[in-house]
């Protein structure tokens, strides 16, 4: 698959996706969202890929938000559709992907960019990263899941402060808030993301997918996460990975999981 606005490479069990619109600080336009959607689906269906890392090109921006030029003259109906299709095609897709996704936040991570990072399963940031949801300064609100996922990650009070002030936060403060897991120097960012990916790759892909489903279920409306956990726990016993993992433990060997 060839892409115009992103770079994709697979090596060492990792799919690296780099959003590549440096002149627009990697802002997400319709084409980028469609390409990201395709790449993430490709990553999930590629059995060689154990982790996906998403980052932005250059050293200035992860993603500076949705592309403001693209929606500047949208109507109410077009605005609603932009948000709805974005949720469906990218942000909900990433969150519920069975393959773990790490956001390597390498600079400005604003609006739709922070919303993309928050849909990922793990976030690591470089020490120059700046995070925020500036949408209300433009007269809109976060429309790619930000009002919900920020609240889940940092709590209602902090989420509302961040949204209502439209302010930017440095990486260290974002870590204190629980918005990112780790902060490191910019030249060590990919190394840190890859190190986490390496630790993930030692484990059962099948079980990891089931765990993602169970964790996400607890945040779904009208779904009892504990019941989903019981189901997914049972499901794990029917997998090849479970047989491999338990046998390896009993034989005092390292497991070599198949992801089945
Ligand atoms: N959309 C489109 N273009 C963008 C962009 C965006 N979100 N962010 C930056 N750019 C473009 C700028 O227009 C500029 O292009 P030109 O050179 O053609 O003028 C180029 O990227 C470089 O940007 P700046 O000159 O502004 O760079 P800077 O260093 O002075 O400032 C910045 C950097 C603080 C990130 C600033 O660019 C900025 O505030 N960007 C917008 C951030 C924003 O409001 N994001 C939220 C978007 S709305 C959204 O995401 C909605 C949603 O939830 C669905």
Boltz pocket constraint, residues with backbone or C-beta under 6 A from the ligand:
constraints:
  - pocket:
      binder: B
      contacts: [[A, 22], [A, 23], [A, 24], [A, 25], [A, 27], [A, 64], [A, 65], [A, 66], [A, 67], [A, 68], [A, 69], [A, 108], [A, 110], [A, 111], [A, 112], [A, 113], [A, 115], [A, 134], [A, 135], [A, 138], [A, 140], [A, 141], [A, 142], [A, 143], [A, 144], [A, 146]]
      max_distance: 6.0
